[in-house]
């Protein structure tokens, strides 16, 4: 399963050619494309604040092709573990990133993100970047 992080969703919504091509290739290959409920929140709050009918339409169309995974009890335990591990090494990251990572790990997924600096600190998180 491939989980798209919010930054990758933003590139897609900006119609970035590289991200759009990779996403299309994955869909054509039958890959399971997923997002988390946290990513959905992050994208929707931006729409509600800024308003962008074109991007809202693109996102709505994308949602027809992706699965949305929720933050559940097991992800909460995983998120707490990630938070504690990062805090112990003096490398805290944002709460949303921790929640997203925990959901991805809970579901044995691969996270696609351009934010490799933060996510790269999380042990056991499978991570890739579709941008050069």
VMD Tcl script that draws the C-alpha trace (Angstrom):
set ca {
  {0.00 0.00 0.00}
  {1.20 3.45 -0.90}
  {0.21 6.33 1.38}
  {0.43 9.86 0.02}
  {1.57 12.51 2.49}
  {-0.02 15.95 2.51}
  {2.92 17.55 0.70}
  {2.62 15.04 -2.14}
  {-1.12 15.71 -2.27}
  {-0.29 19.42 -2.55}
  {2.04 18.76 -5.47}
  {-0.68 16.69 -7.13}
  {-3.24 19.44 -6.59}
  {-0.78 21.94 -8.10}
  {-0.66 19.56 -11.09}
  {3.03 18.77 -10.69}
  {3.98 16.61 -13.69}
  {6.32 14.24 -11.83}
  {3.87 13.48 -9.02}
  {0.90 13.20 -11.38}
  {2.82 10.77 -13.61}
  {3.94 8.58 -10.70}
  {0.41 8.50 -9.27}
  {-1.09 7.61 -12.66}
  {1.48 4.82 -13.11}
  {0.69 3.38 -9.69}
  {-3.05 3.48 -10.35}
  {-2.57 1.87 -13.77}
  {-0.49 -0.88 -12.13}
  {-3.29 -1.60 -9.66}
  {-1.40 -0.32 -6.62}
  {-3.47 0.48 -3.55}
  {-3.20 4.24 -3.12}
  {-4.12 5.51 0.32}
  {-4.22 8.59 2.50}
  {-4.86 8.98 6.19}
  {-7.69 10.85 7.86}
  {-5.02 13.27 9.09}
  {-3.95 14.05 5.51}
  {-7.58 14.58 4.59}
  {-7.96 17.04 7.46}
  {-4.83 18.94 6.43}
  {-5.98 19.29 2.82}
  {-9.56 20.22 3.70}
  {-8.55 22.86 6.24}
  {-6.53 24.55 3.50}
  {-9.51 24.53 1.16}
  {-11.80 25.91 3.83}
  {-9.37 28.69 4.64}
  {-8.23 29.68 1.14}
  {-10.97 28.34 -1.08}
  {-9.93 26.82 -4.39}
  {-12.76 25.26 -6.40}
  {-10.36 23.79 -8.98}
  {-8.22 22.08 -6.34}
  {-11.29 20.95 -4.42}
  {-12.59 19.30 -7.61}
  {-9.22 17.59 -8.23}
  {-9.12 16.34 -4.65}
  {-12.69 15.06 -4.85}
  {-11.81 13.17 -8.04}
  {-8.69 11.72 -6.40}
  {-10.71 10.51 -3.41}
  {-12.65 8.24 -5.78}
  {-9.40 6.30 -6.34}
  {-7.86 6.18 -2.86}
  {-8.57 4.44 0.41}
  {-8.71 6.53 3.58}
  {-7.27 5.01 6.75}
  {-8.38 6.28 10.13}
  {-6.43 6.91 13.32}
  {-7.37 4.00 15.59}
  {-6.30 2.60 18.96}
  {-3.33 0.69 17.54}
  {-2.14 3.77 15.67}
  {-2.46 5.77 18.92}
  {-0.10 3.36 20.65}
  {2.31 3.54 17.71}
  {2.14 7.34 17.65}
  {2.92 7.53 21.36}
  {5.93 5.27 20.79}
  {7.18 7.41 17.88}
  {6.74 10.59 19.92}
  {8.64 9.14 22.89}
  {11.46 7.80 20.70}
  {11.92 11.14 18.93}
  {11.72 13.16 22.12}
  {14.38 10.96 23.74}
  {16.83 11.74 20.94}
  {15.94 15.44 20.96}
  {14.31 15.39 17.54}
  {10.60 16.10 17.97}
  {8.48 16.59 14.86}
  {4.95 17.85 14.36}
  {2.04 15.95 15.84}
  {0.31 15.53 12.47}
  {3.45 13.90 11.02}
  {3.60 11.50 13.96}
  {-0.06 10.55 13.54}
  {0.35 10.02 9.79}
  {3.46 7.87 10.29}
  {1.72 5.78 12.93}
  {-1.26 5.08 10.66}
  {1.07 4.13 7.79}
  {3.14 1.80 9.99}
  {0.01 0.28 11.56}
  {-1.13 -0.71 8.06}
  {2.29 -1.86 6.78}
  {2.34 0.86 4.14}
  {4.94 2.92 2.35}
  {4.75 6.68 2.87}
  {5.42 8.91 -0.13}
  {6.63 12.28 1.11}
  {9.01 15.05 0.20}
  {9.44 15.64 3.93}
  {12.16 13.03 4.31}
  {14.04 15.10 6.89}
  {11.33 14.64 9.52}
  {9.95 11.27 8.51}
  {13.44 9.85 8.09}
  {13.90 10.09 11.85}
  {11.16 7.53 12.48}
  {12.54 4.04 12.73}
  {10.60 1.29 10.96}
  {8.75 3.76 8.71}
  {9.01 2.77 5.05}
  {9.53 6.03 3.18}
  {10.04 7.15 -0.40}
  {10.05 10.44 -2.28}
  {8.58 10.97 -5.75}
  {10.32 14.31 -6.24}
  {13.89 14.86 -7.43}
}
mol new
graphics top color blue
foreach p $ca { graphics top sphere $p radius 0.5 }
foreach p [lrange $ca 0 end-1] q [lrange $ca 1 end] { graphics top cylinder $p $q radius 0.2 }
display resetview
